[in-house]
Amino acid sequence: MSISLLAGFTGTEEYVELNGMLNGRSSGSFSRGDRNVVTTLTRGTRGQVLETKKLRSGSFGIKIKVLNGKNQGDEMWVYHRDGDSDLSLYDSMPDRWDKATKSASIENAKAAKVEREKPAVADPDSVKRKSAQALQAIESINRANEEVKKSNCSNCSIAASTKEGRRTLIRPERRRYDKRGRPIEFRTITPQCEKIMSTQGKPGPLGNYLIKLMSRPGYKQIYTDPDSMGPMCPRFKSLSDSDKLLAQTWLWTALGREESTKCDPGLEHAETYVDRNGNVKILNPDIGIGIWTMEKSAAVRRENGRNMVECREVRTAEGQARCAVSIRANGNRYWGPMRGKRIQKQMMPHMERFRPCFQK
């Protein structure tokens, strides 16, 4: 690091750049139950450091002013952990970000902040003292850099899932066991179903369309009602309306996986199946189609009392979404996985992964 990087510090000339995705928060609190995430900042986002806060864990909260991207000008807090961070820290604003000298840590960046106020009349002794302080700061940073280089090993990192910035609305799958202690098979959300909501908690194109539908007058009151998800989201009534609709979108994702496995809007569902003993069993009262097994026949839909404005056309994913939202607005009894013991077996392994529903 050259002295020129230190000479012009004013107290706000510290900068960061994101190497991955981080949550931007409205306050410097990073506890598990905090509901202060305002956005997800993407890789390449740059910010000016306004304030830092050391957390009990030894990590840091950093308040930044975003300098680029869709959140430019916004002020928010991000999380930093020395040796295991998605932030690059700079001692001063680089002319070219990709060639800038990076500080080893926040503490070292702070150590590099020597006397900043330039007196009206230069004092030779003061200049000497400042030069000595600057050299000491440089030596401190160099020593820290050497320690970082030496410590680039397995002891320097933790599992990605424990990084605050990578913690998502949906937790990873975990092994479940029956009453006899035997492992139960995973009920994995298939990649095709992530067009509804990804396993990082981000709605896909179809998920955003579902949110739009559920937000319509007449539907929003139903889909944000405190009792609308029952045991599948015990904390539902304490969530904001936006989080309630995200929980409902994750439910549609789980239901799509259980009904059609790959969430294929063109999939036809047979009326019967053969069990392991060779017996023919009723699967559906009528031939079904699509992600959530709509009745394929318009006549059957009409006979069964479906809203034929919303359920007129079910050949596309969007048409199926409109019909499904209208059906569920009248109760959850249409789908087998939403009834009785099948809720626990089929839906709960998915729903328990949605953090806001179960974690305070």
Disulfide bonds with the S-S distance in Angstrom:
Cys193-Cys263 2.00
Cys233-Cys357 2.05
Cys311-Cys323 2.04
